[in-house]
Amino acid sequence: MKKILEVLQYGEADIRFHTDIKSDRDLQQIPALAAQCAFTMVTRLWGGNERGVLAAIRALALADLAASAKRKEMVKHLDEESGHLAGILRETIETFKKQGGKVQVFGPGVPPPMEKS
């Protein structure tokens, strides 16, 4: 098991981050991790606490952008990269459907069925 990201708040101004990811050693880990996370988020593997998790992810992204010295460039980069990943996901889903697979989309806050795929 690998710790992707752990965020703990010990006090009002004491938030600590922990990860096992060594992105300085292998930059390809990040796009691969993004793809794995996106796949999980569009499948039945996604757990039932989406609202809280997505709120935390968005808070971290907003904080990262707010602290960025080149915020507009970062927003442009995130838009381009997420658009590219969205295209890959759409293609993968369409291929999966053509091969007889079923895709079920769950709206925000709607927990998937208890069984896992």
C-alpha positions as CSV (number, residue, x, y, z in Angstrom):
1,M,0.0,0.0,0.0
2,K,1.2,3.5,-0.9
3,K,0.1,6.7,0.8
4,I,-1.0,9.0,-2.0
5,L,-1.9,11.9,0.2
6,E,-2.7,12.3,3.8
7,V,-3.8,15.7,5.1
8,L,-4.2,16.1,8.9
9,Q,-5.2,19.2,10.8
10,Y,-3.8,19.3,14.3
11,G,-5.0,22.8,15.1
12,E,-6.4,25.9,13.6
13,A,-3.2,26.8,11.8
14,D,-1.4,23.4,11.9
15,I,-2.1,21.4,8.7
16,R,0.4,18.7,7.8
17,F,0.8,16.8,4.5
18,H,2.3,13.4,4.0
19,T,2.9,11.3,0.9
20,D,4.9,8.3,-0.3
21,I,5.2,9.8,-3.8
22,K,8.6,10.9,-4.8
23,S,7.8,13.0,-7.9
24,D,11.3,14.4,-8.0
25,R,12.5,10.9,-8.9
26,D,9.9,10.1,-11.5
27,L,7.8,12.8,-13.1
28,Q,5.7,10.3,-14.9
29,Q,4.1,9.2,-11.6
30,I,1.9,12.3,-11.6
31,P,0.1,11.8,-14.9
32,A,-0.2,8.1,-14.2
33,L,-1.6,8.9,-10.7
34,A,-4.1,11.4,-12.2
35,A,-5.3,8.8,-14.7
36,Q,-5.7,6.2,-12.0
37,C,-7.6,8.6,-9.8
38,A,-9.9,9.7,-12.7
39,F,-10.6,6.1,-13.5
40,T,-11.6,5.4,-10.0
41,M,-13.7,8.5,-9.8
42,V,-15.8,7.4,-12.9
43,T,-16.2,3.7,-11.8
44,R,-18.0,1.9,-9.0
45,L,-14.7,1.8,-7.1
46,W,-15.5,5.4,-6.0
47,G,-16.6,5.3,-2.4
48,G,-19.7,6.8,-0.8
49,N,-18.1,9.9,0.6
50,E,-17.6,11.8,-2.6
51,R,-18.8,15.2,-1.4
52,G,-16.3,15.4,1.5
53,V,-13.4,14.1,-0.6
54,L,-14.2,16.4,-3.6
55,A,-14.5,19.4,-1.2
56,A,-11.1,18.6,0.3
57,I,-9.5,18.1,-3.2
58,R,-11.0,21.4,-4.4
59,A,-9.8,23.2,-1.2
60,L,-6.3,21.9,-1.8
61,A,-6.4,23.0,-5.5
62,L,-7.6,26.5,-4.6
63,A,-4.9,26.8,-1.9
64,D,-2.3,25.7,-4.4
65,L,-3.5,28.2,-7.0
66,A,-3.7,31.0,-4.4
67,A,-0.1,30.4,-3.3
68,S,1.2,30.1,-6.9
69,A,3.4,32.9,-8.2
70,K,2.1,32.2,-11.7
71,R,-1.5,31.5,-11.0
72,K,-2.8,32.2,-14.5
73,E,-0.2,29.9,-16.1
74,M,-1.1,27.2,-13.6
75,V,-4.8,27.5,-14.4
76,K,-4.1,27.3,-18.1
77,H,-1.8,24.2,-17.5
78,L,-4.5,22.5,-15.4
79,D,-7.2,23.3,-17.9
80,E,-5.1,21.8,-20.8
81,E,-4.0,18.7,-18.9
82,S,-7.4,18.0,-17.4
83,G,-8.9,18.4,-20.9
84,H,-6.4,16.0,-22.4
85,L,-7.2,13.5,-19.6
86,A,-10.9,13.9,-20.1
87,G,-10.5,13.1,-23.8
88,I,-8.6,9.9,-22.9
89,L,-11.3,8.9,-20.4
90,R,-14.1,9.4,-22.9
91,E,-12.2,7.3,-25.5
92,T,-11.6,4.6,-22.9
93,I,-15.3,4.6,-21.8
94,E,-16.4,4.4,-25.5
95,T,-14.1,1.5,-26.2
96,F,-15.3,-0.3,-23.1
97,K,-18.9,0.2,-24.2
98,K,-18.1,-1.1,-27.7
99,Q,-16.7,-4.3,-26.2
100,G,-19.9,-4.9,-24.3
101,G,-19.1,-3.2,-21.0
102,K,-21.7,-1.2,-19.1
103,V,-21.1,2.3,-17.8
104,Q,-23.2,3.8,-15.1
105,V,-22.8,7.4,-14.1
106,F,-23.4,8.5,-10.6
107,G,-24.3,12.1,-9.9
108,P,-22.5,14.1,-7.2
109,G,-23.4,12.8,-3.7
110,V,-25.0,9.7,-5.0
111,P,-23.3,6.7,-3.5
112,P,-22.7,3.7,-5.8
113,P,-24.2,0.3,-5.0
114,M,-22.5,-1.6,-2.2
115,E,-21.0,-4.3,-4.5
116,K,-17.7,-3.5,-6.1
117,S,-16.8,-4.2,-9.8
